[in-house]
Amino acid sequence: MNSGMYSALSGNIAAMKRLDIISNNLANVNTPGFKKDKMNFESMLNGPVNPPVFPEGTTADPILQKDNMYIDYSQGPVTQTGNPLDLTIDGDGFFTVTTPEGPAYTRQGNFHLAADGTLVTADGYPVMGQQGAIRIQGSQVDIDSTGLVTVDGTPADTISIMDFPKPYNLVKASGALFTAADPQVAAQPAAKAEIRQGHLEGSNVETIGEMVLMIETSRYFEACSKVVKGYDDMAAKATTDLGHL
């Protein structure tokens, strides 16, 4: 394959990946606690450290496309809701929840009560405290900055806020849920975290910024496509002219 053609196709593939990420970010702009994905990609010369994509000798492949996907964990905007079951973590850390696949972690604090009084996430996963799943039986619910849950004046449990070593090595389980990429890395109680009752952290996706990035990526994709077409036209013309010799 022509090296220029390969570079252009590599750019097309990278642009398509980035457009998928941007689309998912925009789809979750109103999802509480959602953390946006980002992607950086760069071209680098082929060499001993960066072996060619194709077996040596079968194609000219001087350029490789390296992409790097990561999660932006910056805090989203916090709004006051007045709902006593809406909680925000001010600082580092994650709420701990239980899923069928095991423990997971989230910043999505729009909780509600299940039929049996269990405090659950929007997806129905129990929110964990120091004594297990938090159950609320009563009318007046107060939660202080340490996560202590008091129901009708009686302490019930303390919400579990856990954290991981930085930089975070987490993967998205779904939506705003995270799990540890390395099962050997255990979560630890968050050292700097305060809970704010009646507040909700929103998505950290900035709509305008994502739309600008989408336009830039679309134009980049179109430019790469034009290069591919140009090389294809050149190859067709060369084949036609060769037949006349």
Order of alpha helices (4+ residues) and beta strands (2+ residues): alpha-beta-beta-beta-beta-beta-beta-beta-beta-beta-beta-beta-beta-beta-beta-beta-beta-beta-beta-beta-alpha
